[in-house]
Structures are given as C-alpha cells and as structure tokens.
Amino acid sequence: MNNNSIDLNNLAQFLDEANKNTFANKNAEKAAPTRLGSSDYHFEKGNLTYHDTYFGDRDFIGEEIVYRDQEPIWGMNYFGFMLSDNVSAKEVGSFLEESIMQRYDNVIPVRGPLNFFKDKWVYKLSINGGLDRFSGQEEISYNHQLVYSLFLRGGLLR
C-alpha cells in the first residue's frame, strides 16, 4: 500500500456525506472562492476534506478533490451544460440538487442515483468503473426531452 491508499468503502461513505452537505444541500453555504470567478464548497470530517470548485452557471466546469491529512487522494472533474431553452437553468439545477440528495443504490456516490423520477423530470446516471477509476454521464430530461447533460471522470490519485 502506498501513502495515498484508502478503503474505498470509507471513501464512498465520506463522498456521500460530502455531497449531501455541499452543492446539493439548499442550506449549505459556499466557501470562499479559491480561484478568480469560482464557486466553492468545502466539507470536513475527521482527517478527510472535500473541496468542490466550479465555474459557470448554465454551462459549467468543475473539480472535486478529497484530501486525507491535507494530501490529495481522490479527484473528479466534470463539465455540464444545458441542451434546451424550454426550461430554465434554475429549474434544472433545483431538480439536479434534489436528485443528488437521493439515496445511492449500487452506484458509486459521485453524483446522484442511477435513476430518479419526479413529475415530468427524469435523472439518469451511467458510470463505468469504480471509485478508483471511472467515467460517466449524467442526464436530465423534462417531459421526455433531454435538457441537460454532464460528463465526469475521476479516481484515486497516486
């Protein structure tokens, strides 16, 4: 084992908690920006720290990093964008936040569950790989029309 090895179950539990206490949580406060024009969230528990930095609103790009004892051990980057003007970015964002707050079933906790449905909204996540090395795509449809997509990838840092 190297210095950066971590039990993937512990990492999954931490990421699940971090996700539910940052961006997706309507009560979460943003952290001070770390780069010009960025929006940031920060979460700590024990010797683990999670930091999410992103740029943009309707179309956005960002990165999440998990540190153990202030050393980066895991990361993910993402690029998301709107595909339709028939719904607002605020509506999509609100449904996305609700989707990420759902329980994870048989999927790594990097965004939301595999599927979540509410009224005319549908959230889908497809992931290839595990927390150690993965890629995937997140999609939101409204009234059977794809309105949002996000590409993500990440894994352990060694």
C-alpha angles and dihedrals in degrees: 000000000000129000093267099050114123134176104261092216090056090047091050092051091048093048091049090053093043092051091051092049100047135037098357093049110087089207096053116112120222118246123234109286114261095199135030109283096003130135112216140191126191132193131175134188124167109320093337125095128187122199126182120189123180141166128212135022117226090027115020146170129204153151137226122204130186117205128195113201088347093304117116110243106160137023145175132191126199144183120198131181144175117249099187141044091205091090130035126248086239092058092047091045092052092051090045091053090050090048093052090050091060124103117273116236119188094332132101111260100245098116127342136323122294090263137007127174131191126165106309093343126101126186120194131180125188119189131184115199134002136282090282093062126354148147130194153148134242122203136184124197128189121199090348093307122114105237105164140026135183130188119206140177138169150121147166119336114224 
